[in-house]
Amino acid sequence: MYQQVCFELTRLATALVGGSEAEDVVATVVARALQRPGGLAGLEEPRPYLIKAVINESRSRFRVRGRREGLEVQAVFDPDPQDHRHDLIEAVLRLPPRQRAATFLVYWEGHTAVSAAHLMGCRPATVRRYLHLAHRKLGEMLDE
């Protein structure tokens, strides 16, 4: 089970911060979770806790690093520069972390707004708001 969760966390972190930092994000999150009293066993639902922690750690790194132009397109999206989706994927990678997380969970992983909200630790209306903002921002970026 934990191997599958680590794979899922790494995919999410790759979508949020890029492949070069994804493993560091996951390692930081898991190390912090293990330092908690009771470790992962002390959590009622470790998967949503870890996913939210990956999103928060990614946001923290995003703030520290600042918005970096030209983020590398990650293998998690399986891009091909000749593919018409390449511009869309690059635009998604420029979204703020929470919007990118909601977009990744709903459109790439196939979660509903309700299940994505559970994983992100927020309400379904909040996920729908992130998706709305992402959709609007993607439209602006792709029109440029």
ZAVO-793735 format. One line per 5 residues: number of its first residue (from 1); their letters; for each residue y, x, z of C-alpha. Coordinates in pm, whole numbers, plus 50000, padded with zeros to 5 digits. Last residue first. Layout:
BEGIN
NUM) a) Y X Z | ...
REM end
This chain:
BEGIN
144) edlme) 53498 49870 47425 | 53316 49534 47394 | 53008 49682 47561 | 53202 49779 47871 | 53372 49440 47904
139) glkrh) 53047 49248 47856 | 52873 49477 48105 | 53147 49404 48358 | 53109 49028 48316 | 52730 49043 48340
134) alhly) 52747 49274 48640 | 52991 49042 48818 | 52764 48744 48751 | 52455 48938 48859 | 52625 49048 49181
129) rrvta) 52728 48685 49244 | 52371 48565 49180 | 52250 48825 49430 | 52507 48701 49684 | 52401 48340 49628
124) prcgm) 52042 48445 49697 | 52150 48571 50041 | 52128 48934 50148 | 51871 49188 50263 | 51814 49345 49922
119) lhaas) 51443 49260 49919 | 51499 48902 50035 | 51786 48865 49791 | 51565 48993 49508 | 51303 48734 49607
114) vathg) 51558 48451 49596 | 51733 48572 49281 | 51392 48576 49113 | 51219 48909 49060 | 51122 49027 48711
109) ewyvl) 51132 49404 48772 | 51366 49486 48486 | 51592 49178 48480 | 51594 49065 48844 | 51534 49385 49041
104) ftaar) 51728 49610 48804 | 52025 49375 48771 | 52041 49322 49148 | 52022 49697 49207 | 52286 49769 48940
99) qrppl) 52521 49514 49094 | 52459 49668 49435 | 52506 50024 49305 | 52829 49974 49105 | 52759 49950 48731
94) rlvae) 52769 50268 48518 | 52390 50280 48478 | 52400 49928 48335 | 52641 50048 48065 | 52405 50332 47968
89) ildhr) 52121 50080 47946 | 52329 49849 47727 | 52425 50132 47494 | 52059 50235 47459 | 51946 49876 47392
84) hdqpd) 51980 49917 47012 | 51706 50180 47026 | 51781 50499 46834 | 51861 50679 47161 | 51520 50569 47297
79) pdfva) 51515 50446 47653 | 51213 50395 47882 | 51419 50222 48154 | 51253 50421 48434 | 51297 50724 48209
74) qvelg) 51660 50743 48310 | 51970 50755 48094 | 52177 51043 48226 | 52501 50939 48384 | 52785 51014 48144
69) errgr) 53075 50946 48373 | 53035 51009 48744 | 53178 50749 48973 | 53235 50920 49303 | 52988 51167 49447
64) vrfrs) 53046 51063 49805 | 53076 50694 49719 | 52765 50696 49495 | 52575 50893 49758 | 52652 50624 50016
59) rseni) 52569 50347 49771 | 52235 50514 49701 | 52164 50537 50074 | 52245 50166 50108 | 52025 50067 49812
54) vakil) 51739 50284 49939 | 51779 50131 50289 | 51766 49780 50142 | 51443 49870 49964 | 51300 50027 50282
49) yprpe) 51373 49720 50496 | 51242 49487 50226 | 50912 49684 50216 | 50873 49742 50593 | 50839 49374 50692
44) elgal) 50788 49334 51070 | 50892 49692 51132 | 50744 49879 51427 | 50465 50017 51208 | 50731 50192 50999
39) ggprq) 50828 50409 51295 | 50780 50261 51644 | 51123 50378 51757 | 51292 50480 51433 | 51233 50838 51320
34) larav) 50983 50719 51057 | 51249 50499 50900 | 51493 50789 50883 | 51233 51010 50712 | 51147 50729 50469
29) vtavv) 51512 50680 50373 | 51584 51050 50332 | 51268 51103 50125 | 51354 50805 49904 | 51708 50931 49842
24) deaes) 51589 51287 49779 | 51326 51159 49533 | 51591 50967 49340 | 51848 51246 49320 | 51764 51415 48985
19) ggvla) 51619 51096 48842 | 51939 50900 48858 | 52129 50733 49141 | 52056 50360 49113 | 51783 50327 48851
14) talrt) 51606 50634 48987 | 51636 50493 49339 | 51472 50169 49224 | 51187 50352 49051 | 51144 50577 49356
9) lefcv) 51132 50280 49591 | 50868 50109 49375 | 50655 50424 49368 | 50696 50462 49743 | 50594 50096 49789
4) qqym) 50283 50147 49574 | 50185 50458 49772 | 50249 50271 50097 | 50000 50000 50000
REM end
